[in-house]
């Protein structure tokens, strides 16, 4: 039971009750109704610092940019800026969120396979530092807008690497995906940008997965990238200054469970990339930074037994905890009462996919018990919806370990009125 929190230093069981930063977790509720989310500022900062420090040991020029799509709450963006992170965006909405958070334009990365003219015009008018291009037509459109503003826009081309067939099968984003282009067409885009007076091809971008925990995968990817970049520089005369490795890392806690070491990743990059002193290595992490920086507190509404199984239903559901295939939610009890019958945990929605975890838990659960959901900070707030139930309130635990309201819970009466 206690093994469940060994990779979460902010959590500890004392006298069989879970404590958050040495304070009983139920004391954070006070008169607040469940369910609630709690954002842990210290964990977000710690994740960012560990990532940067361990990579910087082997990478002279490092730029880490938070992927806003993982969780775009304003408080998170302000903290990302405070912790020295850039911001990676994929839409005009996210561009404007970055502007509202006053992220320096040079620290914004703009991704996406189908950027509109309005989006590109806005981005280039702000002189954003990094534009990742996904197609020839987009490159031509960016060129025309850059010409209008009498500027030279730095360009990075997103390519899909050529890897071993066995590796390709393991990847989330495959070569037939809508994202990125094949390596040979990528060269044509680089050549086009090189000839343009308003474009400057400076980087290669690749992103092909999520929840990555394999060092072996990076060996193969980095080997391909180094050869590709070497060919661009020697055969095509194109100087590559930026290597954008995207995001995709699993959360800090999951990497710790799997023995993945950030410093070893830095050594892999340093050993594979030629002339690394002359390159800027870019990362776009979202999940790694924010997933385990949130917990949720929920109450058990009902239990039942059926077909030899025990179920416990909570007051938080899949409208807030998106039932993503690659999520790593973990559920632990507020008060450990000993081992009990293996129990499946589901939310209150009338949906078969409304489950909090694919794994049964073996601790005793009764109605009205409080449960804690871990690893719920990534792609929950940003993808949540008002399906059947209101979305919970979100609180932040600041550096002084004081609770601050970040976002009100949805109001049922307002939800009803907006439906008519």
N, C-alpha and C positions, 0 to 999 in steps of 0.2 A: 504493500500500500504506500509506504513512505517513499519508495523508489519513484513514484509518479512525479515528485516535485524536486528531484535532485538536481535537475538542470534549470531550475527556476529559483535563483538565489533570493528573490524577494518574497518567497513563500516558505513557510516552515510550520510543521505540526508541533504544538506544545500541548501536553495533556490531551492529546487526541483532537484538538481543535486547530483549524488552519489559521495561521497568522500572516498578515500582509505587512511587511516591514515591522515586525514585532508587535503588531496590534491585531487583536482578534478581528477577523474579517467581517463578522456580522456587525461590529461596532461602526463600520463605515456606512451601514445602511441607515442607522438612526431611525427617522420616521419616513425614509424614502421607501417607495414601493418597488418590489421586484417586478420584472427584471430590470437590471441596470448594467451598463457597460462602465468600466473604469479604465481610463488611459493612464499609464505609468510613465511619466515624463523621464524619470531616472533611467528606466530600462531602454527607452528610445535613445537617450543620450549615450548610454553605455554601449549599446549595439553599434552606434555610429563611430564612437571612439575606438572600439576594438577592431572594427573593420578597417578604419583608416590607419591606425597605428601598426597593425600587423602587416598590412599591404605595403606601407611606406618603408618598412625595413628593407624591402627588396625592389621597390619601384620608386625611382627618383621623382617622377612627375606623375602624380595621381590626382584624378578628379572624380569625386563620388557625388552622384546626383540622385536624389530621392524620386522614385517613380510615383507620381501623384495619384495615379489610378488605383493604387493599393488602398489608399485612404486619404481623401482630400478635405478632411475637416480643417478649417482655418487654423485651429490651434496647432495641428500637426505641421502645417506649412510654416507657421511662424517659428516653431521649434526647429524645424529643418534648417531654416535660415540662421537661427541662433547657433546651431551646432556646426555651421560651416559647410552645409550641403547645398548643391545645386538642385534644380527641379527638372524632372523629365515629364513632358506633357504630350498629349495626343489629340487635342482638339482646341477650338477657340475658347470653349468653356474653361478648360484647364489652363490655357494661356492667360485668361483674365483672372483666374484664381491666383496664379503666380504673380501677376501684376498687383493684385490687391494685397498680397503678402509682401510686396516690395522686394521680391527676389531680383537681384541684379540681372539685367537682360543678358549679359555675357555668360551667366551661369544657367541659362535655360536651354534645354535640349528639346527639340520638337520632332516627335516621331509620328508615324501613321502612314498607311498605304494609300489613302485617298483624301489628302488635304485639299480643301476647297480654295478657290482663288481668294475669297475673303480671309480665310485663315492664313494663307501664305502672305497676303498683303499686310495683315496685322503684324505677323511675326517679323517680316523684313523691315517694316516701318519702325519697329522697336529695336532693330539691330540685334536680334537674339544671337547668341554665340555659336549655337550648334543646330544645324538643320540636317536631319537624316532623311535622305531621299530614297524612294522605293520604286521609282519607275522613270523611264525616259520622258514621258509626257509631263510628269511632275517637275523634272529637271528643267524642261523647256519653259514651263510656266514660271518657275522660280527665277529663271534667267530674265524673262520679260519684266517681271516685277522689280528685280534688282536693277535692271536698266532704267526703269522709270524713276527709281530713287537715286540713280547715278552712284551706285555702290557696288562693291565686290563682296558677294556673300560666300562665306566658307561653307563647303558642302561635304557631307559624309554619305557614302553610299552603303545601303544595307544589302548585304549579300547572304545567301544561304551557302554554308561551307560544303565542300565535297569531302564526306567522311565515309568510313567503312560501312558497308551495308548493315552489319549487326548493330553498329552505333546508331545509324539512321532509324532503325526500327524502334529504338529506345526513346527517341526524342519526341517531345510534345509537338514541336513545330517541324514538320517534315518538308522535303524538297518540293512536294506538290501543294504546300500551303499557300495561302494568299499573301503571306508576309515574306518580304525579301525577294531577291532575284538570283538567278543562277550566276555562278562566278564568271562565266564567259561574257554574258550580257553586262555584268557589272563592269568589266573592263571597257566596254563600249561607252558606258555612261561616264567613266573616268576620262576617257579620251575626249568626249564631247565637252565636258566641263573644263578640261585643260585648254581647249581652243577658245573658250568663251572669255570675253573681256569683263564679264560681270559675275563670274563664278570662280571659286578657288577650291579645287578638290583636295581636301586636307586629311580625310580620314576614311577608315573602313569600320562598318558597324555590323555586328551579328548578334542575334538573340534567338535561341532555339529551344528553350525549355523553361520549366519552373520546378521548384523543389529539388534542385540539383544537389546531390550529396557525393558525387563521384570525382575523385582526383584523376582517375584514368581518363574520364571524358575530357577534362581540360587539357591533358597531354596531347590528345589527338586534335582537338580544336586549335590549340595554339600552334601546333606543328603546321597545320594547314594555313593558318593566317600568316605565319612568318614567310612561308613559301609564296603565298599570294602577294603579299606586300613587297617582297624582294623582286618578284616579277614586274610588278607595277613600277617600281623605282628603276630597275635596270633595263627592262625591255621597253617600257613606255615613257620613261623620263618623268614620272609623277611622284613627287615627294609626299610621303604619308607621314604626317605628324601625330595624328590621333588614331588610337586603336580603341574602339568602343566595344566592350565585351557584354554590353547589355546588363540585364539582371538575371533572375532565375534561381539565385541561391535560395535554399530552404531557410527557414528562420534560424536564428542563433541557437535556440534550444534544440531544434531537430538536428542541426549540424553537430552540436555537442554530443547528442545521443549516438550519432553515426561515426564519430571520430574524425570528422572533417576539420582540418586546421586551416584557418585563414592565412597564417604565415606561410604554410606549405604552398598554398595557392600563389602567394606572392613570389616564392622561389621558383615555382613552375613557370610563371610568366617571365621572370627575369632570365631563366635558363633557355627559354624557347625563342624569345623575341630578340632579333639582332639589333644592335645599336639602341638598346632600350633607353639610354641616357638622352637620346634625341627624340623620344616619343612620349606623348601623354597617354597614359592608360586610363580609360574611362569606364566606370561602372554605373549602372542604373538600378540599384536595388530598391525593391519595395517591400516584398514579403520579409526579407531578412531583417529589415529595420523595424517594421511595425507589427508583424504578426503576434509575437509574444510580448508586445508592449501593451496589450489589452487583456483584461479578464472580464467575464460577465458573471453576475450573481443572479441565480434563478431559484425559484421555489418549485418543489414537487407538488403538482396539483392532484394527481391521481396515480394509483398503481393498479395493475390487474395481472392475472395469469391466464394464458391461453396457449393451447397446443404445446404445453410443457415449458413455455417461456414466461418469464416475468417481465413486465414492462413498467417503467416509471415515466410519466408525462409531466413535462415542465412548462412554465409559463413563458419560455422563450422558444421561438420557432424558426423555421427555415426562411421566413420573410426577413429576418435579421441575420441569422446564421446561415448564409447562403449555402445550400447543399452542393458545394463544389467538389468535384471528383478529387481534387488535389489538396483539400483542406486537411488540417491536422488537429482538429479539436480534441481536447482531452477533458474529461469530467472527473472531478474529485469532490469528496464530501466536505461540507463545512465542519461537521463533527463526525469523526470516525467512530462507528459503533461496533466495529468488528466485521468479520467476514459474514457474508450472507449468500443467498441464492444469486447466481449470475443473472444480471438484469440488463435489458436493453433500455436505452434512454431516448425518448422521442419528445418532440414539441407538441403543441396543442392543435396544430393545423390538421385539417382533414386531407392529408396527403401522405402517401406511403413513403415518400422521400424525406419527410420531415423527421429526421433522426439527427441527434447531436453527435453521435459517434458510431462507427461501424463495429466497434468492439464492445462486447458486454463488459460490465464492471462487476466485481465480486464483493463489493462492500454492502453492508445492510442499508437499505433505503426504505423510508416510510413517507407517507403523505405529510406535507408541510415541511419536510427537510429542505435545507438550503444546499445547493450544489454550486460549484465554481467551474466555469468553462474557461479553459486555457487556449492560447493560440487563436484568438478570435479578433485580431486587429486588422488582418489583411482581407480585402475584398468583401467585407461585411458591411461597414457603413456606406461605402461607395456603391454597393450593388443592392442594398436593402430596399424593400418596397412595402407599401401598405397593403399587404395581402392578408385579409381576414382579421388581422390584429394590428394595433398601433405599434410603431417602432419604439423601443425603449429610450429612456433618457441616457445621456452620456455625461459622465463626470471625469474630471482630470485630477490626478493626485500630483500636486506640484512638488518642487524641491523640498519644501517644508513639510511634506506629507499631509497637506491640507486639501480637502475635497473642494473642487470648484465645478460648478455646472458649466458644461461646454455646450450641450444641446438639449433642449427640452424634449420630453417624450411627445409623440404625436397626440393630438387632442381628438378623442373619438367624435365629439360633437362637430368639430370643424371638418373632420373626414366625411361625416354624413352630409353636411351642408355642401361640401365641394362635389359631391356625387350627383347633385340635382341642379 
